């Protein structure tokens, strides 16, 4: 599959240098870079950020909400 990606001049120049260093074409280098970026950032960063936020809070249900939930239940025979 082919797609067009626009790069600003500075990024293109850096990509061109790296591609030459690796003896690959610029499109091949960009494809490799995008592939590596996706693999390294797939869900990991977001999961780590969410975990960091929730690790600072203790899970506790407000007593009024908990009581309202209990009050809404019908008693059943087991």
Buried (B, 14 or more C-beta within 10 A) or exposed (E): EEEEEEEEEEEEEEBBEBBEEEEBEBEEBBBBEEEEEEEEEEEEEEEEEEEEEEEEEEEEEEEEEEEEEEEEEEEEEE
